[in-house]
Amino acid sequence: MDNSVILKRKLYHNYSHIFEPNLIQDITEVGYLKKINNGHLMIDIGEELTHIPLIIDGIVKIIRKDKHGFELSIYYLEPGDTCAISFANCINKKKSIFKGIAESDVEAVFIPVGLVDKWLIQYESWRHFIIDSYHFRLLEMVETIDSLAFLKLENRIWKYLTDKVRIANNIDLEITHQKIAEDLNSTRVVITRIIKKLHDEEKIYSTRNKVKLLEYYQ
């Protein structure tokens, strides 16, 4: 089957409720489909942004790194999403300030940055999509800041696991204590201690490299 036909079908499946047919046709003509394996980079900090992604399948974790090299997960991109930060960087011709890593096998359509401004004027649906993306990503970043500022680490871990379950739509997570520590900018020893406490409180059920969520963080 022709690649453009496959691309159009995938766009209609994920974005037909957002974009009008003419915009989907334009994306089909200029975009390209790319698969990113689980654990691989979609974009790294300091890279030139030449294309913006539309997520077709899979989950992408967006990470911020401080000057000491410590990393913190900011938010996740799911099918039907894009990274609003990419638009700001592209429009201002700046390098990426975030890192995007595939949390599962990911498939995304990449669009040349030169069309971002043009489509903002040409297509109302694109304009609304970008505004909504900024809004949702801003709320997620505020939530991350609130979590860092106001939640005890125990609740941060519980909320982190709850968010992971909701994104994966599966209460059973395959995840190591080291991975949780990296995402929350903590240490494996501290995470292991708190995971055991959450297990004893029957909020989660934890075994080696696996966690089952028994109670959602509210």
Secondary structure, DSSP 8 states (H G I E B T S, - for coil): --HHHHHHHHHHHHHTTTS-HHHHHHHHHH-EEEEE-TT-EEE-TT-B--EEEEEEES-EEEEEE-TTS-EEEEEEE-TT---HHHHHHHHTT-B-SSEEEESS-EEEEEEEGGGHHHHHHH-HHHHHHHHHHHHHHHHHHHHHHHHHHHS-HHHHHHHHHHHHHHHHT-SEEE--HHHHHHHTT--HHHHHHHHHHHHHTTSEEEETTEEEESS---
